[in-house]
């Protein structure tokens, strides 16, 4: 297992993270994506820590708080020292029926952080993330509240999930201007079947030095190949994340060939591709069985060749979209000069 620093901090997190949306029993429509109860969760976390994984991601809304409770009990019963685990949880989604039972207001944050601390059985959270963007609350109110939590020692670092690039850029600028704690991580969807993040979010993350936590790295199981031609299973109930299967089918065929060359499974190839991406800090594994963890751990040992990466890139490449295609054309000569130190033979507007 390899380790990366989280954003601009000195905190090292494993390149694989245990996601716990499956922990506890959720109601409809997420019931099919849950159901891992205490004994099985204990076994998964024990094996994960033995393999070198030190990073756990959960949220206050997963199974109505059951996920956080299960994680807290597991750490206690397994005898894992608090200093040896990086605990990440989230807030912002609705937790009740009232108008203030959701969002990123000072009132909601202060209420939810204490609930998460109690369920997790800890006195601090390593990474506290907004689960989504709240259009009703000024970003300065959210940032000041989170800054207070860091100063109080209840939270060590802060991050966001599922924000647009402009929203993140605005918040980072506001934090820098006011001397407030800045976001150190972004949690978002990224996979061979969904590379939209590469358009705007990934460049911003790299430029600002944030860590990237990837959720749904297997596109909800699609990239394991088990849903080829299938009309049943979890994706039949929850088609999350959405997948363009017309493009996905030929991608799976390319992955089949690469997996055969490496004598491994499609899940390992999918995860290995992400681990080869410079922008990725940690890949979140969504698990229901310890056998799935064993399969996913194989990705850490897969060394994709330049040819493998080129084949996967070609099979999963994004469709050119404005302003990307215009920028690529306009930046070409300057980027070539920057990278090679030589004047390009032809430049825009020259004859």
Secondary structure, 3 states (H helix, E strand, C coil): CCEEECCCCCCEEECEEEECCCEECCCCCCHHHCCECHHHHHHHHHHHHHCCCCEEECCCCHHHHHHHHHHHHHHHHCCCCHHHCEEEEEECCCCCCCCCCCCCCHHHHHHHHHHHHHHHCCCCEEEEEECCCCCCCCHHHHHHHHHHHHHHCCEEEEEEECCCHHHHHHHHHHHHHHCCCCCCEEEEECECCECHHHCCHHHHHHHHCCEEEEECCCCCCHHHCCCCCCCCCHHHHCCCCCCCHHHHHHHHHHHHHHHHHHCCCHHHHHHHHHHCCCCEEEEEEECCCHHHHHHHHHHHHCCCCHHHHHHHHHHHCCCCCCCHHHHHHHHHHHHHHHHHCCCCCCCCCCC
